[in-house]
Amino acid sequence: MFKGKKSLILLLSFITLVSISIVLPALVQAQANWAAMPPYNVLWPLWSPALSPAGTPLVTSLTRNTILPVQPAMAWDPLQPAGTGKPWALYNTPTAFGGGLLYFDLYYGMNPWPPSYMVNSATGAPKPITLPLSWSVLLPTALKGFEYFFPLANALYSYQYGVPLTSLLTNADIWGLPPL
């Protein structure tokens, strides 16, 4: 079929080039799904237009004193000890209640940030999580299974702190979905 080694090398080079041009953009996009947030190394969703406009997180770190410009925000430890694998909904504690950052999880409700396993019990210093080597290529969190999560977290936060529900982001805002 082919005459000589030059034709075979040319064909293999062409196949390799086409394969790379298909796979490389997908890998580059996958690496843009999450950002590790200091000091705990939790993941922030770069894929969310409300939380990372232009692919840049709205905040540079997540500490007890971080003030979120929008709420809820989202952070994720892909290796959570509870094994839920669910991201947290993050909120500002109103200053009338002492300020600070809160997180919501399905088991324990609203809690002060950070979760206890991320803090050195002897010193109180941050204890960053060790992310899996593949963290940069983890896919965005699918909306399926979260239809209730943020509405529940928003309702609980609104009830506990008297914040109007209309001031909180919805699933559509976080996932960038158009209105129905």
N, C-alpha and C positions, 0 to 999 in steps of 0.2 A: 504494500500500500504506500509506504513512504520510501523514498529513495535516500538512503544514507542516514548517518547519525545526525546531521545538521537539521533535517526535517523533524526527527524525533525530539531533539532537544528544543527546537522551536515550538513544537506542539506542547510539550511538557511545561515549558516556560509560560506559554499562553494560558494553559489550564491553571497553573499556580497563580498567575497574576489575577485571573478572573476570580478564583477562590478567595484570595486575599481581599480583593475589592468588595466582595460580598460580606465576609466575616468581620473585617476590621471595623467598619462603621457600626455594626451591632455591638462589638465589644466596647468601643469608645462610648456609645450611648449608655450601655449598661454601667460603665464606670461613673457615669454622671447621675446615678439614681440616688445616692446617699452621700452625706458628708459626716465624718467623725467629729463630734463636738467635744472639745476639751471642757473640763478636766476629766470627765468620766468615760469618754470615748463612745457615748451613745450615738446612734445614727439619726441624722436629721434628713427629712425627705427633700431632696433637690427636685424631685418630679412634681411637687405640689406648687402650682402657680401662686397660691395665697401665702405659702410659707417660705418660698424661695423664688421670688420674682427674678427673672433673667438667670435662673440657676444659681443664685447666691442666697445663702441662708439669711433670714431677717435678723438673727443674732449671731454673735461670734463665739459664745460659750453658754453653757447651761450650769449655773451655780445657784445656790439658795437665793441670791440677790438679783438674778437676771430679771429684767422687766421685759415682758413680751409685748411687742407693738400690736399684735393681734392674738386673739385667743378663741378657741384652744389652738395650741401648737401641737406638734407631734414629735416624739422621740422614741427610739426603739433600741433595746438590747436584744439582739437576735439569739442570745444564749441565756435568757432569763432563767434564774433558778427555779421559778415556779413552773417553768416549761410551757407557759401559755403562748409564747411567741407573739403576743399582741403588743403593739406599740402603746405608749401612754399618751393620754390627752394631758396637755400642760396648761396651767392657768396661773394668773397673777392672784395672789391673796390680796384682797382690798386692804388699803392702808389702815382702815378702821379696825381690821382684824390682825394687824401686826406686819403686814407686807410679806414679801417672799414669794417663792415659786411653789406651786402645788402640782401634783400629778394624780391622775385618776387611773385606777385599774379595777377590773371587774370583781376581784376578790375582796379588796380592802377599801374601796371608795376613794375619797380625797385624802391625800397625805402630803406632808411637807417634802419638798425635793431636797436631796436625792433619796432613793430607796436605801434602806439601812445596809444592804450588802455592798454598797458602793462607797462606804465610809469606813475608814480604819477605826475600830472601836476604841483603841487605846489613845490615839492622837486626835481623832476627829478629821484627819486629812482625807482628801479624796483618794479613793482606791479605784483607779481606772480599770475598766473591764478589758479583757484581752479579746479582741475581735478575731473571728475566724479569718484565715488567709483569704477567703473568697468574699469578704464583706463588700468589696468595691463592685462586685458583679451581681450582688443580690438584686432581685427584681423589685419594682415598686410594690407596695402593699396593695393588693386587689381590694376593691370596694366590697366584693362579695364577702359576707361575714362581718362587715362593719356597718351595715345598714342601721343597726341599733346602737352601736358603740358610742359614737359622738353625740347623737341625740340624748342618750341616757346620761353621759357625762355632763353635757350642757344642762340638762334638767336638774341634776343633782347639784351642780355648781350654782346655778341660778337660785335654787331653793335655799341652799346653805348660806349664800352670801348676798342674796337680794339683787343680783345682777340681772338686767333684762335679757331674756333669751334672744331678742332681736339684735343684741350687740355681739353675739357669738357667731363664729364661723360654723357653717353647716357642712355636711358631707359634700354637697355640690361645690362649695367654695374650696374645700381642701383638695378634692380630686379634680377640680377644674371642669366640672360638668356644666353644660348650659342649663338654664331653667327649663322646666317641663312646660 
